[in-house]
Amino acid sequence: MIATPDRTPLPRAFFDRPVLEVAPDLLGRLLVRTTPEGPITLRLTEVEAYDGPNDPGSHAFRGPTARNSVMFGPPGHVYVYFTYGMWHCMNLVCGPDGTASAVLLRAGEIVEGAESARKRRLSARNDKELAKGPARLATALDVDRALDGTDACATGDTPLRILTGTPAPSDQVRSGPRTGVSGDGSVHPWRYWVANDPTVSPYRAHAPRGRRS
């Protein structure tokens, strides 16, 4: 019998840890996006860690800017950026206030509200592709820069919330190089995913288009 996922909100202390601890621990957690049509719930299956000033692949490597300022704030907040002139990507800020580390949410399974997600992802061939990749995930959940800075640990009404869910067993967690990261940052095995999950995105090596978060 499959256990019912725990819908208790994750506390801020969960995110107030080193990003390399938080990232794999996010697998299996539930992300709930509240929309006018109702909630969309996603089970996280793939993430990437970005370690701020210690990581050449991070948007925060060269310090704070107007774009990345949320990364330098308290843990548990949402950092949303616009990329390639057409897509949004969503991150969760980790570590103590000022450390600027974050986890990019790369993929997941829509477990509630798939009908709403399908309306935003008309090109998806099936439900496994609705959030298969960071831009697809953000599109399916109707995430854009308006949600940048949202506190995912806030109590009461909030457009985004992270729930405990059912953490992925450690023997099902895999790690490897991050997608599209070049230079010194390409050697870090900081992409984490649930083994054999069909919603995980395919790995792609770097193409010269700039840094990720």
FENKA-V935993 format. One line per field, one symbol per residue. phi: phi as a letter, one per 20 degrees, with the letter a starting at -180 (. if undefined). burial: b if it has 16 or more other ideal C-beta (glycine too) atoms within 10 Angstrom, else e. Layout:
# FENKA-V935993
phi->???
burial->???
This chain:
# FENKA-V935993
phi->.effgfdfffffggeebgffefgffffnfddddecgepfddcefcbbcecdlfecfeefegeofcffdgffeeffneeddcdclmbcdcdcdfcmfgoemebdfeeaadfdbnffffffecfeffbffegcepfffgfffeldbffegnfefdfemfbfcbddfmcgfggfdedbafffmedmfffefedecbegmefeffffcffcfcoeef
burial->eeeebeeebbeeebbbbebbebbbbbbbbbbbbeeeeeebbbbbbbbbbbbbeebbbbbbbeeeeeebebbbbbbbbbbbbebeeeebbbbbbbbeeebbbbbbbbbbbbebbbebbeebbeebeebebbbbbbbbbbbbbbbeeebbebbbbeeeeebbbbbbbebbeeeebbbebbbbbbeebeebebbbbbeebebbbeeeeeeeeebbb
